[in-house]
Amino acid sequence: MTATVEIAGEIIEPGTRVMLDLPIPQLYTHTPMEMPVYVLRGRRDGPCLFVCAAIHGDELNGVEIIRRLMIQPNLSRIRGTLIAIPIVNVYGVIHHSRYLPDRRDLNRSFPGSEKGSLASRLAKLLMTEVVAHATHAIDLHTGALHRDNVPQIRADLDDKNTRELAHAFGVPIIINSKLRDGSLRQAACDLGIPIMIYEAGEALRFDEVCIRAGLRGINNVMYALGMLTTKRRRKTPKKFFAAQSSAWVRAPISGVLLNNTKLGTNVSKGDILGAVADPFGQTQTDIKATTSGVVIGRTHLPLVNEGDAVVHIAQFEDVSAVADQVSAFKDSEQQAIDKDDAPGIV
């Protein structure tokens, strides 16, 4: 356990739970701005897990995941420390925007600088005040605007510690994802912190299946780290499949998109995934799979320009088994929702 956890000038002692307001640059209207930070320290030693959401201000599933995480009764018995930030990019969330007011992408601005742009300063503050305390981290994301992602983990599977946490999370699809310069994941890895991304759902939308899967995944990781324990036998996470690569199929021409491919579908190279037609009904061009695999993402926009990303396909050794597992996973989640007395968000 970190000997001392100090954030925004406040020392958080073992056995305490606090919500801090981390000051960030004010608006040009002179309106004060703050980033909300939850810190829960157990009485017993253990890892320090950092969980964050809305680094992209329009990606909201993680906000609800963290809200539900922090009201769980089992956290009263936590070992170590949990630091959770439901809204990192406060500016973007206010404006329903992926970006900061200067149009910079916060997740391309790490580790940041105290003398740089707004994005760079925000990144530096997060790294110094919060990430520096972490021993492990989970970054919650969704697909971009008008794009939907099947629940998946993206992580550096070449790192043993990260790979073990990715497996523990318990969603069927794991993407072996290279580190991107300027990302939080890159900056955390440079500090030796195992970190993974949970991608699920669509920007500016809540998705109950994605939220529940993400909440359970974080709990699975906390059990794997020994932060949570139970006397009851826990279910082993369902079988996962790791993809070494993925690729977007793009619109061959501009026009009206007729997309008939669902998330989780098993496709073979050359399969027709849909078509792009002109708005007068005179021409229509098929969209064909450029590789075999499972559809892990797709656009919901009905109008596309030539070259726009339409369907995201991940390559696996056993494509059929992956598609079956994704289908079973979604069915199981939906059945649980239907049986629940509180069915959740619709």
RANORWO-V277864 format. One record per helix or strand. SS is the DSSP state (@ for helix, = for strand). FROM is the first residue (numbers start at 1). LEN is the number of residues. If there is no record, write none. Layout:
BEGIN
ss=(SS:SS)
from=(FROM:FROM)
len=(LEN:LEN)
END
This chain:
BEGIN
ss=(=:=:=:=:=:@:@:=:@:@:@:@:=:=:@:=:@:=:@:=:=:=:=:=:=:=:=:=:@)
from=(5:10:17:33:44:61:73:79:90:106:118:131:136:147:160:173:184:194:208:241:245:255:266:272:284:293:303:309:319)
len=(3:3:8:9:10:10:5:7:5:3:12:3:6:9:10:4:7:9:17:3:6:5:2:6:5:7:2:7:21)
END
